[in-house]
Amino acid sequence: MTTTATTDPPADAAADRRRWLALAVVMTASFMDLVDVTIVNIAMPSIRKDIGASFSTLQWITEGYALAFAAGLITGGRLGDIYGRRRVFLLGMSGFTLASMLCGIAGDPQLLVAARVLQGATAALMVPQVLAIVHATFPAHERGKVFGMFGAIVGLGAVSGPILGALLTQWNLFGLEWRPIFLVNLPVGIAGLLLGRRYIQESRAPQALKLDLVGVALATCGLLMLLYPLTQGRELGWPLWGFASMGGSVLVFAAFVAYERYKTRKDGSPLVELSLFKVKSFAAGIGIEVAFGIACGVFFLIWTLYMQIGLGWSALRAGLTGIPFSLAVSAAAGLSVQKLVPRFGRKVLQAGALSMAAGVLLYIWESGHYGTKIASWQMALPLVVMGLGMGLIVAPLTETVLAEVPKEHSGSASGLINTTQQLGNAVGLGLVSVVFFDAVDEGAVARGRAGEAFGDAFRHGMWWVAGVLGLVLALMFALPRRTAAVQGGPGGPGSSGEGAAGDTVPAQQQAKEPASVA
């Protein structure tokens, strides 16, 4: 699988001020995606109370989005290459806006889950076009400035999402409870569509890769066979068919691998370039991405439930409690890329994993020591330690994983990295049933001791997070000791990594903060 190569935009395009309005539109779309992921967790208890959602349904509200987004990322990028990035971007933005409206008016849990899946699928059409549009619109000498802006947007989305969600939920605008967290996308999306139609220039890849819809179907089917019984099993009493489904998913994944080999021989356009896994550091890096996504998926959901249902905190208090974490992530991310990784290499990522694990263990101790009397300021220390660790990992990880991948495969490898980030998050959300809800003492909840029951379950889940971070640390020893210095700031919107106009999108500028960063 190869990336396409095109020339820089012509000089007259570089001088056209209209491109900055186009940039504002695509940056707004990236911000919508980032905020929509982080904004939902904080509103979970309000959603549960308002429409009677079960705990497994709460998992699917976030898990469904992550799964649909991951399954469609690479295909969304290829659709833009084939049919036009502007066209597919506007289609994705239209669908995302419509899905946001459906989320906001959903009257029962099942409709809300379906609308969230649609939201994730349309985001997978919209988001991969962003960097491709930038490469088709801006000459090389201006892209550094543009990617710096994207880094700022990532940081702003990570910090503002939970706060915005908390405020909109707390204010209960027009008696709509949690619904404004989705409805706020409507005016933004409509404005983006009108401006996008006028200012974004159309572009295509001259030699776009073909679609692999069979590969997408097999991968999605295998994941659903694994995640559905994992998520629903607890509420259904762990039926035999659930274990059969999870076992059958192995066969489906085997069929997926066989088909990808056939697709490679047939036309060289598989969904996943399997030859990449012959590179030891890349294979280990994919394992790190999945494991790290699992840890994040578990932590952010159980953390929200612990604070709001267990401790009885308001959405606003829970949102404000997370600010030190978000600020620490942003600060460490910038420092790691600009100063630390060029000097210390993979040791920076290993220090990040150790720091995150230390923060988790400190959080476990504080939660047990202070019990239901724990205060927000007492949570600040473990959250800052965890945030610093995450920042040391998320910014340089993609560049490090790609260091030994042949240049001609860097676009495909980047797309796979971004996809596995989302898949890991979806698996982590599915595991919440096992690592958290199974540990909740229903008897204690019935006796009015929900705080103690959820606190015990939170600590149980956090031990799992610590264990997964230990796996992340072990896999990091397979990464290259050193990588080339990273140019530009951390973070940019997620991208399929394939078919971006111009030279291959720099890996570091493709990296995206974990989907559930609070």
N, C-alpha and C positions, 0 to 999 in steps of 0.2 A: 504494500500500500504506500503510495507516495503523495506528497502534498503538491499542490499546483503552484506554479510560480508565475507572477505577472509583474509588470513594471510599476514604478511609482506613479501616482497621479500626475497628470500634466501640470505645468507651471500655472496655467490659468485657473485650474481648480484650486491650487494652493493659495492663490490670491483672492479667491471668491469668499467673501465674508459669510455667504449663506451656509457654508459648511459648518460654521460654529453653531448655527441654529440646529443643524442636523445632529451635531454632537450633543447638544443639550437634550434632544429628543431621545437618543439612544442611552445617554447617561441616566435620564429619568426612568427609562424602562429597566435598566439594571438596578436602580435604586428601588423601584417597585418590587422587583423580584426579591432582593435582599430583605427589605422591610417585611414583605408578606410572609417570609419564612420565620423571621424572628418575632413578628408581632403576635403570632397565633398562640405560642406556648403560654404567654402570660394571661390569655383570656380563657384557657381551658376550664378552670372551675366555673366561670360564669356560663360557658356553653353547656357544661354538664347540668348545672342547676336550671337553666332556662328551657332546654329542650329534652331533658331527661336522657342525655347520652350516657351510655355505659362506659366503663373504663377502657374496654377494648375499642369502642368507637372513638374515644379520644385519641387512642394510638393511631387509628386509621386516618384521622383528620390530618395528622402530620406525616404519617407513614405513606399514605396514598399519594400525597403531593411529591414526596421524595422519590418514590418508586416510579411514578409516571415521568417525572423530570429526568431521572437517570436513564430510563429506558429509551427516551426520545432524543437525548442530547446529540449523539453522533448523527442520527438520521436527520434531525433538524438542521444541523450544519450542512449536510449534503444536499438537502432540499434547497437551501439558499444558494449553494454553488450551482445547482442545475437550473432552477426556475427564477433566480434573482433574489438577492439578499433583501432588497427593499420590499419586494412583494411578500416574501415569507415573513419578514419582520413585522410588517403591518398586519398580516394575517394572524400571527401569533399575538400581537398586541390587542387586536380585536377580540380574539378568543379569550385572552387573559382578562380583559375588561368585562366581557360577558360572564365569564366564570366567577369573577369577583361579585357581580350583581347576584348571581344565583346563590353564592355562599351567603350573601347578606340577607336574602329573603327566604332561605331554606327553613322549612317549618318542622322538619324531623331530622334525626341524626343521619339516616341513610342518604337523604338528599344532600346533606352537607358534605358527607364523605365523597359522593359522586361528583359534586361541584369542585371539591378540592383536587380530585384526580384530574378533572378537566383543566383546572388551573395549572397543575404541574405539567400536563401534556402540552398546553399552549405556551407555557414558559419555555419548554424545550424547543419550540419553534422560534421564539423571540430572542432568547438570550444568546444562542450561538452566532447570531448575525451581527452582534454588537461590534466585536473587535474586527470582524471582516469588513464591516462598513467603514470603520475607522481607517483601516489599511487602504481601502479603496478611495477614501476621501482626502486623507492627509499625506503629504510627502514625508519621507523618512526623517528629515531634520526637525519636524514638528511633533513626531509621535511621542518623544520622551515627555514633552509637556502634557500631552493628552493622557498618557498612561499615568502620569503623576496625579492628574485629576481623578482618574478611575480609582487610584489608591485611596484618595481622600473620600470618594463616594463609598467605598467598601467600609472604611472606618466609620463614616457617618451613619451608614445603614446598620452596622453592628451596634452602635450606641443608641441610635434614635428609635429603632424598631421596638424594643421592649418598653421604652418610656412612652412612645406614642400609643402602643397597645394598652398600656396601663391607664393612660389619661383618657383615651376614648372609652374604655370599659368603665372606669371610675365615674366619668361624667354622665354616663347613661343618657346620651343625647336623644331627645325626643322619645324617651322611654324605650330605646332600641337595644339596651343592654350592650352586648358584645358586637352587634352587627356592624356598627360604623368602622370596625377594623378592616372590613372587606369593602364596604360601600365607599370608603374614602378613595378607592382606586378608580371609581367611575369618572369623576371630573378630570383626574390626571390622565387616565387612559384616553378619554375622548379628545382632550387637548393634544396629547401626543400623536394621535392618529391624524388629526387635521394638519398639524405642523409637519409630521413625517411625510405625508403625501406631497407636501409642497416643497420641502427642503432636502429630503434624502435622495441622493442620486442612485440609480439602479446599477448593479454590478453583478457579474457572474464569474465563475471560474472557467477558464478556457478548456480545461480537461478535467471535469468533475468526476469523482468516483461515483459508481452506480450505487443504488439503494440495496440494502440487504434486509428486506422486510421479513423474510423467513427467519433470519438470525434474530431479529428483534422479537418476533413472536415466540421462538423457542426460549430465549433468555427470560422474557417476561413471564411465560408460563412456568418455567422452573422456579423463578423467584416467588410467584404467587403460591405455588404448591408448597414452598418452604415457609413463607411468611404468614399465610392465612391460618393454618392450624397452630402456628407458633403464637399468633396474636389472639386467636379465639379459643384456643385449647383450654385455658383455665376456666372460662365462663361455661364451657360445654362439658366440663368434667374430663378433659383429656381423652376423647373417644379414640377407638382403634383406627378409624379412618384417617385421623389426623397424623398418626405415626406412619401409616401407609403412604399418605400424601408426601410427607417429608422425605421418606425413603425413595419414593418415586421421583422426587425432584432430582436426585442424583442421576437417574437414567436420562432425564430430560437434558440435564447439563452435559452429559456424555454425548447425546445426540447433537447438541449445539456445537460442541467441539468438532465432531465429525463433519457437520455441515459447513463449518467455517473453513475446514481444510479443503472441502470440495469447492467452496466458493472461491478460495484463493487460486486453486488450479483453473477454475472456469473463467473468471474475468478479473482476478486480482483486486476485487473490491469487497472483502469480507467486513463484517461489522467489527471484528476484533482481529488484529494482525497477530496470529499465534506465534510467529517467529520471534516476536519481541521478547517472549518469555525465556528465550535461550540466553538472554543477557541477565546474568545473575542479579545484578544490582536493580534492574528494572523489575524483575519478578518479586524480589524482596520489597521493593518500593510499593508495588501494587498491594502486597500483603499489609504493608504499613498503612496505606490509604484506607483499606477496608477496616482494619482493626481500629485505627484512629477514628474513623467515622462511627463505628459501633460504640466506642467509648463516649463520643460526643452525643450520639443519639440517646443513649441510656441516661447520661448525666442531666442534660437540659430538661428532659421531661420529668424525671423523678424529682429534680430540684424544685421545679414549679409546683408540683403536687405537694411536696413536703412543706413548702412555705405557705401555700394558700389553703390547702385542705387540712394538713396536719397541724400547722401552727396557727391557722385562722387569719393570716395576714391578708390585707386588701391587695388588689392587683397593683395599685400604685406603690405600696410599700415594697412588694416583691420586685417590681420593676426598678425602683431606686436602689434596692439592695444589690442589683447586678451591675450598677455603673462601675464600681472599682474593677470588676472583672473585664469589662469591655475596654476600659481605658488601658489596663495593663496589657491586653492582647495587642492593641494598636501600637502602643509604645514599643513593646518588645519586637513586634514584627518589623517596624522600620529600622530598629537598631540591629537586628540580626542580619538583615540583607545588606545594609550599608557598611557596617563596621565588623561584625563578628564572623560571619561565614567566610568572607575572603581571607581571614586570618587563621581561623580555627577549624574550618571545614565541618565535617559531620559531627564533631564534638559538640557543636552548638545544638544540633537536633537532639543528641543524646542528653545534653543538659536540660533541654526542654522537656523531654519525657520524664526525666528524674524530678524536675521541678513540678510538673503536673501531678505526678504520683505523690510527691511530698505534700502538695496542697490537698489532695484527696484524703490522705491519711490524717492530716491536721483537721480537716473538716469532720471526718469520722469522730475524732477525739472530742472536738468542741461540741458536736451534736450530742454525744453521749454524756459529756460532762455538764453542760448547761441544760440539757433536756428541753422541755417546752418553754423554758424561760430565756432561751437564747435570743440575743438582740441582733439587729442588722449590723451594727458596728462590730460585733464579735465575729460575724461572718466575713468581714472585710479582709482580714489577713489570709485565710486559706484561699479566698477568691482571687486575691492579687497574686499569690504564689502560683495558683493554677493558671491564671491569665498570662503571667509572664512566660510560663512554660509553653502554653499554647501558641503564643506569639513567636517563640523561638522555633516552633515546628512549622506552622502553617505557611509562613512567608517563604522560607528557602526550600521546603520539601520538594516541590515540583522540579525545580532546577537540579536538585541533587539526584533525584530519581532518574532524570533524563540525561545525566552527565555521560553515561557510557552507551547511550542509544545512538545508532548511526543517524547522521544528520537527515538522510532522506526519509527516515521513519519518525522524526521528531513530532510532526503534526499528528500522526495517528496515535503515537504514544501519549501526547498531551491530552487528546480527546478521551483516551481510555482512562487516564488518571482522573480527569474531571468526572467521568461517569462512575468510577469506583468510589470516589468520595461520597457521592450521593447514595450509591448502593449500600455502602457501609452504614450510613446514617439510617437508611430504611431498615436494615437488619437490626441495628441497635434499638430502634423504636419497637420492632417486633419482640425483641428480647425483654422489654420492660415487663411483659406479662410474667415471665419466669423469674427475673431477678428482683422485681419490686412487688407486684401485686400478689404473687404467691406468698410473699413474706408478710403481707398485711394481716394482722390478727383481727379477723372479722368479729370475734367475740368481744375484744377490747373496744372496737369501734361501737358495737351495739351497747356497751356499758358506758358510753360517753367518754372514752379515753382514746379518741382518734389521734390526738397529738402524740401520745406514746406509741401507738400502733404504726403511724406513718413515720415517726422518727426511727423506730427499729427497722422498718422496711427500707428507709432511705439509707441507713448505714449498711444494711445488707447489700443493697444495690451498689453502693460506693465501693465496697470491697471488690465487686465484680469489675467496676471501672478501673480500680487499681491493678487488678490482675491483667486486664487487657492492655493497660499501659506498660506493664512488664513485658508483654509480648511485643509491643511496639519497640521498646528499647532493645530487645534481643534481635529483632529483624534489622535494626539500624546498623548493626555491625557488618551487614552485607553491603551497605552503601559505600560509594567511593569516599576515600578519606578527604579528597579535595575536589572542588569544582571550579570552573571558571568564574570570575567575579560577575555578579549579577548587576546588570545595568538597569536603572530605573527603580521606582518604588514598588512595594509589595502590593499584590492584589489587583485584580481587575475582575470584570464580570466573567462568569464561567463561559467557556467556549468549547465547541466540539474539537477545536484544534485543527480542523481539517479545512482546507480550501480557502483560508484567509487570503485576500488579495495582497499582493506584495510578498515579501519574504515571509518565511514561517513565523508565526506569532511567537515572540519570546516566551519561553515556558513560564518564567516568573510572572509575566504580565497576564498570563492566563489563569493563574491560581486564584481560587476563590475561597473566602473564609468558610468554615464548616457551616452547613445549612442551618444548624440550630444554634449558632452563637447567640447568646442572649445579650 
